Amino acid sequence: MQDAQPHTVIGLWKVNLEEPKSHLSDPSVIIHDISTKARIRLASANENDKQQLQWFSNACKGIPQWERRGNSQYTQADIDQV
């Protein structure tokens, strides 16, 4: 099987992004392109991988991804280093 090749490039500043619908049997994220009025439904590469969709949604919103170190919580110093 070949990797999918992108057919459309969309500037994220021109879209409305729906929150991931993780409660559905086939979770997805919907992107509404305001300029073309197109709706694009994205699913995760791995079937039912809800975390991948949440990471994608957060990345589109500019929310950084944090990795936890064991059971400890991040401090402000950790955040300031990023």
SEROSE-879639 format. One record per residue (C-alpha): residue number from 1; x, y, z. Coordinates in nm, 3 decimals. Example, Ala and Ser with C-alpha at 12.3 -4.5 7.8 and 13.67 -1.06 7.14 Angstrom:
! SEROSE-879639
 pos      px      py      pz
   1   1.230  -0.450   0.780
   2   1.367  -0.106   0.714
END
This chain:
! SEROSE-879639
 pos      px      py      pz
   1   0.000   0.000   0.000
   2   0.133   0.345  -0.090
   3   0.130   0.644   0.140
   4  -0.139   0.898   0.064
   5  -0.022   1.207  -0.119
   6  -0.176   1.546  -0.031
   7  -0.416   1.678  -0.291
   8  -0.517   1.999  -0.116
   9  -0.322   2.255   0.083
  10  -0.531   2.466   0.320
  11  -0.412   2.764   0.519
  12  -0.529   2.710   0.876
  13  -0.603   3.081   0.917
  14  -0.886   3.033   0.662
  15  -1.064   2.744   0.833
  16  -1.298   2.653   1.113
  17  -1.188   2.338   1.290
  18  -1.443   2.115   1.460
  19  -1.338   1.938   1.777
  20  -1.252   1.571   1.730
  21  -1.562   1.354   1.748
  22  -1.407   1.083   1.961
  23  -1.739   0.943   2.083
  24  -1.827   0.814   1.735
  25  -1.739   0.464   1.617
  26  -1.517   0.617   1.344
  27  -1.361   0.928   1.506
  28  -1.269   1.221   1.283
  29  -1.192   1.594   1.267
  30  -1.381   1.820   1.024
  31  -1.210   2.121   0.866
  32  -1.435   2.386   0.707
  33  -1.241   2.589   0.448
  34  -1.408   2.931   0.464
  35  -1.274   3.056   0.129
  36  -1.391   2.757  -0.079
  37  -1.670   2.639   0.153
  38  -1.520   2.290   0.133
  39  -1.551   2.044   0.421
  40  -1.267   1.802   0.473
  41  -1.300   1.506   0.708
  42  -0.977   1.370   0.851
  43  -0.944   1.036   1.025
  44  -0.641   0.902   1.207
  45  -0.385   0.684   1.028
  46  -0.456   0.405   1.275
  47  -0.817   0.296   1.310
  48  -0.983   0.441   1.622
  49  -0.669   0.633   1.728
  50  -0.846   0.912   1.915
  51  -0.526   1.051   2.066
  52  -0.378   1.120   1.721
  53  -0.684   1.326   1.628
  54  -0.663   1.521   1.954
  55  -0.293   1.593   1.896
  56  -0.372   1.714   1.543
  57  -0.651   1.938   1.668
  58  -0.431   2.082   1.943
  59  -0.146   2.144   1.697
  60  -0.380   2.335   1.465
  61  -0.479   2.555   1.759
  62  -0.115   2.611   1.857
  63  -0.137   2.407   2.177
  64   0.206   2.253   2.245
  65   0.246   1.883   2.312
  66   0.397   1.800   2.651
  67   0.560   1.479   2.756
  68   0.529   1.381   3.120
  69   0.831   1.268   3.316
  70   0.714   0.980   3.532
  71   0.453   1.089   3.783
  72   0.585   1.443   3.824
  73   0.401   1.751   3.709
  74   0.566   2.016   3.494
  75   0.687   2.331   3.659
  76   0.683   2.681   3.515
  77   1.060   2.645   3.455
  78   0.992   2.345   3.230
  79   0.738   2.543   3.032
  80   0.965   2.849   3.003
  81   1.238   2.638   2.843
  82   1.017   2.550   2.547
END
